[in-house]
Amino acid sequence: PAGGCYSPLLCKHVAQIPEASMVNIASSEDGIHSGWLFRRWPVINPNENNFLTYWDAFLAVLVVIVALLAPFEIAFLHLRLDALFVWNRIVDAFFLGDMVLQFFVCYPDPAAPHILVRRPSRIVKNYLSTWFIIDFASILPIDVYTLFVANDRHSSIVNKLRGLRQVKVVRLLRLARLLKLARFRRIFQRWEASIGLSYAMIALLKFVGIAVVMCHWIACLWGGLAVHTCGYPGEGDECSGSCSSWLLALQCAKPAAPRETYQGPQRVYLLSLYWAIITLTSVGYGDITPQISEEYAVCTMCTSVAASMWAYVIGSVCGIVSAMEPHEEAHRRKMDELNSIFGEYCVPQGMRKTLRRYFIENREISRQRAEAELVQHMSPKLRGQLILFMHRRWVEKVWYLAPLSEEALLFLSEKLASALFAPDEEIPSERTLSIIRRGLCSVGNRVISTGQYWGEDMLLANDALRLTLPARSVTFLSVLQLTIADFMDMLELFPGQIGFIRWAQIRIAMWRGMLKIASYAKSIRQTDSAAFDRLADDREREGFIIKALRGEPAAMPLRKAASLQSLGLCEVRRRSGRSRRTWQSGSESVQALGSLAQAALNSTIDKDSASDSEAAWSLAPPGGAGAVLQPL
């Protein structure tokens, strides 16, 4: 991929080579063109090598330590052979090792950033022309030269270079390592997918870090200028001396302060940090002021940079904080607009309170709609996985939806619609499955709460068998709703689910049919028993059942109590002088239930969802033949 294709045939064969083999191919090809040096040159893929990830993170920490420690050391400390000197040499060794490592790390091709250049000669050439000079300058042994070589006064070479000892700015070349942070962006890109930290929070942390580092550097520059101009104040009368600096002027202006306040690197740094903070924040008490032209120049530069940086940080932070909670900001705007409507139309106080409570409760629905809009930007596979994860616990609460396939549940999850109802509001639920997410709802004479549902009989096309109980919210009610039209679309896309759904229709139809027949018989309790018993013919009995299932009024004005015995569904046994009804057993009850299910299928189930009723009845139930009699 790095060297291009020489012919279409070569491209075809290269595309079939595994990715793991590309390094060896690149090395071999480079060996042909560049000689023996690169024949066995190893290359490192930064996207797959875990060691490189941890190495970059370790170097990033070292760079931050250098950014804080090097300015303080150069400004306030004298160079000597101590633990700090050894630490700096260890850090130099790590950065030297990183320089060697960079000769083997692949880099993105500028022409195609998604492709890594693996040819060793190009990797070496790229590093030498980009980061090598900066990395080499950052590890120059200036401290070693100053400490060991510059003290040798008998060397003629040293006599020519002795001035370098006084030029401490050269030691600041170590700060060139800060430019390595730009190379560590790949670390943050990897962490971006692993750590779910808010971008607003990351930006705030970045600006806090910028402000801290800026104050630290200004403090080191301001304090180092005073120390290298006149040194630390001594025990004598420094106010009448020929040397002048802001540190001596501060000591003379405040003679009552302890002399230790102006001595030592830590105390002078604290005074410098105090001046840097009041300069950065534009407070400026005026007790620390420049005394010489060099200090005036440094003060002017620091004030300009600090003021510009502080204005940038304040503006950026204000913009970030205002955008940290977009949903809350949108909610507050809606509430302000609502209050404006109240004032314009003089809405009564009671209605205002109700509407405000509704919009407060609707805040969650608005957030869910914003989430749904965000989900639409994902690929179909990822969108489905996330939506199914979010709604699975609600969908699987419905008994005939839980066994469906993952693809079917995914489709149904995407079709779920969120709705919010105010207290004492009627809920439209015509052939709609409703699942409660939050709140209380009254359905008929029962109250249901979170996790419960109603409308599962939407599978039935017969209006007489579906419960038409009114649903009304008791509190603010948040529900997920699924219509029969969306459910039928799922069956068309996934015909393999029709068998189980057909069986669910049969179970619901049989149960509701039995209740309907019993209610139908009870409604004509005052009937003529002789006329009712004349329904001995199977056809007349089937017609009676069909009328009951269709909800038609009774054709005969019977006045005596109807008996389920005439329907062939139960028998009467007399024991100890009392009458007791029991369900029939054996072939008679199976035949009765079979005829009832056949009638239910013929009168209740959508014809579009299966070929015909007999074919649907022939489907084997999930639990075997005995599943017909399972209680619902």
BAMARDREN-119215 format. One record per residue (C-alpha): y, z, x; residue in one letter. Coordinates in steps of 0.5 Angstrom, whole numbers, plus 500, padded with zeros to 3 digits. Layout:
BEGIN
    py    pz    px   rest
     Y     Z     X      A
...
This chain:
BEGIN
    py    pz    px   rest
   500   500   500      P
   505   501   506      A
   504   495   509      G
   504   490   503      G
   499   485   501      C
   497   479   505      Y
   494   475   500      S
   492   476   492      P
   485   476   494      L
   486   482   499      L
   490   486   494      C
   484   485   489      K
   480   488   494      H
   485   494   496      V
   486   496   489      A
   478   498   489      Q
   478   502   495      I
   478   510   493      P
   485   513   495      E
   481   518   500      A
   479   512   504      S
   487   509   505      M
   488   514   511      V
   483   511   515      N
   484   504   513      I
   492   505   515      A
   490   508   522      S
   485   503   523      S
   490   497   522      E
   495   501   526      D
   491   501   532      G
   490   494   532      I
   498   493   532      H
   500   499   536      S
   495   500   541      G
   490   506   542      W
   495   511   541      L
   495   511   533      F
   487   509   533      R
   485   516   531      R
   492   519   529      W
   491   524   523      P
   496   523   517      V
   497   529   512      I
   498   527   505      N
   504   532   502      P
   502   532   495      N
   494   534   496      E
   495   539   502      N
   495   546   500      N
   497   548   507      F
   503   544   508      L
   505   547   501      T
   505   554   504      Y
   508   552   511      W
   514   549   507      D
   515   555   503      A
   514   560   509      F
   519   555   513      L
   524   556   507      A
   524   563   507      V
   525   563   515      L
   531   558   514      V
   534   563   509      V
   534   569   514      I
   537   565   519      V
   543   563   514      A
   544   570   514      L
   542   573   520      L
   545   568   525      A
   552   568   523      P
   552   576   524      F
   549   576   530      E
   554   571   533      I
   560   574   530      A
   559   582   532      F
   553   582   537      L
   553   581   544      H
   547   577   547      L
   542   582   550      R
   534   582   551      L
   532   586   545      D
   528   585   539      A
   533   581   536      L
   532   576   542      F
   525   576   541      V
   525   575   534      W
   529   569   535      N
   525   566   540      R
   519   567   535      I
   523   563   530      V
   524   557   534      D
   517   557   536      A
   515   556   528      F
   521   551   528      F
   518   547   534      L
   511   547   531      G
   514   544   524      D
   517   539   529      M
   510   537   531      V
   507   537   524      L
   513   532   522      Q
   510   527   526      F
   503   527   522      F
   506   528   515      V
   507   522   510      C
   513   520   507      Y
   515   516   500      P
   516   509   501      D
   524   507   500      P
   522   501   496      A
   517   504   492      A
   518   512   492      P
   511   513   488      H
   507   510   494      I
   506   514   501      L
   507   511   507      V
   501   512   511      R
   502   508   517      R
   502   513   523      P
   507   508   527      S
   512   508   521      R
   511   515   520      I
   513   517   527      V
   519   512   527      K
   522   515   521      N
   522   522   523      Y
   525   520   530      L
   531   516   526      S
   532   521   521      T
   531   529   522      W
   529   529   529      F
   536   530   532      I
   538   535   527      I
   531   539   528      D
   532   538   536      F
   539   541   536      A
   537   547   532      S
   532   549   537      I
   536   548   543      L
   535   554   548      P
   542   556   548      I
   541   564   548      D
   536   563   554      V
   541   559   558      Y
   546   564   557      T
   542   570   558      L
   538   568   564      F
   541   562   567      V
   549   563   566      A
   548   570   570      N
   546   566   576      D
   553   565   580      R
   549   562   586      H
   547   556   582      S
   552   550   583      S
   550   547   577      I
   551   553   573      V
   558   553   576      N
   560   547   572      K
   556   549   566      L
   559   556   566      R
   564   555   561      G
   558   554   556      L
   557   561   556      R
   564   563   553      Q
   563   557   547      V
   559   561   542      K
   560   556   537      V
   554   552   541      V
   550   558   538      R
   552   556   531      L
   547   550   532      L
   542   554   529      R
   545   553   523      L
   543   546   523      A
   536   549   520      R
   540   550   513      L
   539   542   513      L
   532   543   512      K
   533   546   505      L
   534   539   503      A
   527   537   505      R
   524   542   502      F
   525   539   495      R
   518   537   494      R
   517   545   494      I
   521   546   488      F
   518   540   485      Q
   511   543   485      R
   514   550   483      W
   517   546   477      E
   511   545   474      A
   508   551   476      S
   513   556   474      I
   516   556   467      G
   523   559   469      L
   529   556   465      S
   533   551   468      Y
   539   555   466      A
   537   561   470      M
   535   557   476      I
   542   554   476      A
   545   561   475      L
   541   564   481      L
   543   558   485      K
   551   560   484      F
   550   567   485      V
   546   565   492      G
   552   560   493      I
   557   566   492      A
   553   571   496      V
   552   566   502      V
   560   564   502      M
   562   571   502      C
   557   573   508      H
   560   567   512      W
   567   568   511      I
   566   575   513      A
   563   574   519      C
   568   569   521      L
   574   573   519      W
   571   579   523      G
   568   575   529      G
   575   572   530      L
   578   580   531      A
   572   582   535      V
   573   576   540      H
   580   576   540      T
   581   584   542      C
   574   587   541      G
   573   593   538      Y
   578   598   538      P
   578   604   543      G
   580   611   544      E
   587   610   547      G
   593   608   543      D
   592   600   541      E
   598   600   537      C
   602   599   543      S
   598   594   547      G
   599   587   548      S
   593   584   544      C
   594   584   536      S
   589   582   531      S
   588   584   523      W
   583   589   525      L
   588   593   530      L
   594   592   525      A
   589   595   519      L
   588   601   524      Q
   595   602   526      C
   597   601   518      A
   592   607   516      K
   592   612   522      P
   590   617   517      A
   583   614   517      A
   577   616   521      P
   577   612   528      R
   570   610   526      E
   572   606   521      T
   574   601   525      Y
   568   601   530      Q
   561   598   530      G
   559   592   528      P
   557   594   521      Q
   563   598   519      R
   567   592   522      V
   563   587   518      Y
   564   592   511      L
   571   591   512      L
   571   583   513      S
   566   583   507      L
   571   587   503      Y
   577   582   505      W
   572   576   503      A
   570   578   496      I
   578   579   494      I
   579   573   497      T
   574   569   494      L
   575   572   487      T
   583   571   488      S
   585   579   488      V
   588   580   494      G
   590   587   495      Y
   594   585   501      G
   592   591   506      D
   588   586   511      I
   593   581   513      T
   593   576   519      P
   597   577   525      Q
   596   571   530      I
   597   564   529      S
   589   563   529      E
   588   568   524      E
   593   565   520      Y
   589   558   520      A
   583   561   519      V
   586   565   513      C
   588   559   510      T
   582   555   511      M
   578   561   508      C
   583   562   502      T
   582   554   500      S
   575   554   501      V
   574   560   497      A
   578   559   491      A
   575   552   490      S
   568   555   491      M
   570   560   486      W
   573   555   481      A
   567   551   481      Y
   562   557   480      V
   566   560   474      I
   566   553   471      G
   559   552   472      S
   557   559   470      V
   561   558   463      C
   558   552   462      G
   551   554   463      I
   551   561   459      V
   554   557   453      S
   548   552   453      A
   543   557   455      M
   541   559   447      E
   542   552   444      P
   539   554   438      H
   543   560   437      E
   549   556   438      E
   547   551   433      A
   546   557   428      H
   553   560   429      R
   556   554   428      R
   552   553   421      K
   554   560   419      M
   562   559   421      D
   562   552   417      E
   558   556   411      L
   564   561   411      N
   569   556   411      S
   566   553   405      I
   566   560   402      F
   573   561   403      G
   575   554   401      E
   571   554   394      Y
   572   562   393      C
   564   563   392      V
   563   570   389      P
   561   575   394      Q
   554   576   391      G
   552   569   392      M
   555   569   399      R
   551   574   401      K
   545   571   398      T
   546   564   402      L
   548   568   409      R
   541   571   408      R
   538   565   407      Y
   541   561   413      F
   539   567   417      I
   532   567   415      E
   532   559   416      N
   534   560   423      R
   527   560   425      E
   525   553   421      I
   531   550   425      S
   528   552   431      R
   522   549   429      Q
   525   543   427      R
   528   542   434      A
   521   543   437      E
   518   538   433      A
   524   533   435      E
   522   535   443      L
   515   534   442      V
   516   527   439      Q
   518   525   446      H
   511   527   449      M
   505   522   450      S
   501   522   444      P
   495   525   447      K
   500   531   450      L
   503   531   443      R
   497   532   440      G
   494   538   444      Q
   501   542   444      L
   501   541   436      I
   494   543   435      L
   495   549   439      F
   501   551   435      M
   498   550   428      H
   490   551   429      R
   490   558   427      R
   494   556   421      W
   489   550   419      V
   483   554   421      E
   484   559   416      K
   482   554   410      V
   475   554   410      W
   474   547   409      Y
   478   545   414      L
   476   549   420      A
   469   545   421      P
   473   538   422      L
   473   535   428      S
   479   536   434      E
   482   529   432      E
   482   530   425      A
   485   537   426      L
   490   534   430      L
   492   529   425      F
   493   534   420      L
   497   539   424      S
   502   533   425      E
   503   532   418      K
   504   540   416      L
   511   541   414      A
   515   547   414      S
   519   550   408      A
   523   556   407      L
   524   559   400      F
   529   564   398      A
   526   570   394      P
   524   569   386      D
   524   561   388      E
   519   557   384      E
   515   553   389      I
   513   546   388      P
   505   545   389      S
   502   539   386      E
   496   537   389      R
   499   541   396      T
   496   546   400      L
   500   551   402      S
   499   556   408      I
   504   562   408      I
   507   564   415      R
   511   569   413      R
   513   573   407      G
   510   575   400      L
   508   570   395      C
   506   571   387      S
   501   566   385      V
   499   567   378      G
   497   575   377      N
   496   576   385      R
   500   577   391      V
   498   574   397      I
   501   575   404      S
   501   572   411      T
   495   568   413      G
   493   567   406      Q
   493   560   402      Y
   493   557   395      W
   492   550   393      G
   486   548   396      E
   483   545   390      D
   488   539   391      M
   481   535   393      L
   480   535   385      L
   483   529   381      A
   482   533   375      N
   488   536   372      D
   484   541   368      A
   480   544   374      L
   485   545   378      R
   489   551   378      L
   496   550   375      T
   498   558   376      L
   506   558   378      P
   507   560   385      A
   514   564   386      R
   516   567   392      S
   517   575   392      V
   521   575   399      T
   524   570   404      F
   517   565   404      L
   516   561   410      S
   510   556   409      V
   506   550   412      L
   505   545   407      Q
   500   539   407      L
   500   534   401      T
   493   530   398      I
   496   523   401      A
   496   526   408      D
   489   529   407      F
   487   522   404      M
   490   518   410      D
   486   523   415      M
   480   521   411      L
   481   513   412      E
   482   514   419      L
   476   519   421      F
   471   516   416      P
   466   521   419      G
   469   527   416      Q
   468   524   409      I
   461   527   408      G
   463   535   409      F
   470   534   405      I
   465   531   399      R
   461   537   399      W
   467   541   399      A
   469   537   393      Q
   463   538   390      I
   463   546   391      R
   470   547   388      I
   468   542   382      A
   462   546   381      M
   465   553   381      W
   471   551   377      R
   467   547   372      G
   462   553   371      M
   469   557   370      L
   472   552   365      K
   465   552   361      I
   465   559   360      A
   472   559   358      S
   471   553   354      Y
   466   557   350      A
   470   563   350      K
   475   560   346      S
   471   558   341      I
   468   565   340      R
   469   565   333      Q
   464   559   331      T
   458   558   326      D
   452   559   330      S
   448   555   327      A
   452   549   328      A
   453   551   335      F
   445   551   336      D
   445   544   333      R
   447   542   340      L
   440   541   342      A
   440   534   344      D
   441   533   352      D
   447   527   350      R
   451   532   346      E
   450   538   351      R
   453   533   356      E
   458   531   352      G
   460   538   350      F
   460   540   358      I
   465   533   359      I
   469   536   354      K
   470   542   357      A
   471   539   364      L
   476   535   361      R
   480   540   358      G
   479   537   351      E
   480   541   345      P
   473   543   341      A
   471   538   336      A
   468   543   331      M
   472   549   328      P
   466   554   329      L
   468   561   328      R
   462   565   331      K
   461   567   338      A
   458   561   342      A
   452   563   347      S
   451   560   353      L
   444   560   352      Q
   445   553   348      S
   448   550   354      L
   441   551   358      G
   445   556   363      L
   442   562   361      C
   437   566   357      E
   436   572   353      V
   431   578   355      R
   430   584   351      R
   429   590   354      R
   429   597   351      S
   432   595   345      G
   438   592   349      R
   440   585   350      S
   442   582   357      R
   444   575   360      R
   441   573   366      T
   441   567   370      W
   435   562   369      Q
   431   561   375      S
   426   556   377      G
   426   548   375      S
   431   550   369      E
   437   553   372      S
   436   547   378      V
   436   542   373      Q
   442   545   369      A
   446   546   375      L
   444   539   377      G
   447   536   370      S
   453   540   371      L
   455   538   378      A
   453   531   376      Q
   458   531   370      A
   463   535   375      A
   462   529   380      L
   463   524   374      N
   470   527   372      S
   473   530   378      T
   473   527   384      I
   477   521   387      D
   473   515   387      K
   477   512   392      D
   475   517   397      S
   467   515   397      A
   463   510   394      S
   460   513   388      D
   458   520   385      S
   451   519   386      E
   452   517   393      A
   456   523   394      A
   451   527   391      W
   446   525   395      S
   449   527   401      L
   445   533   405      A
   450   539   405      P
   451   543   411      P
   447   549   410      G
   441   545   407      G
   439   544   399      A
   440   552   398      G
   447   551   400      A
   449   549   393      V
   448   556   390      L
   452   559   395      Q
   458   564   392      P
   465   561   393      L
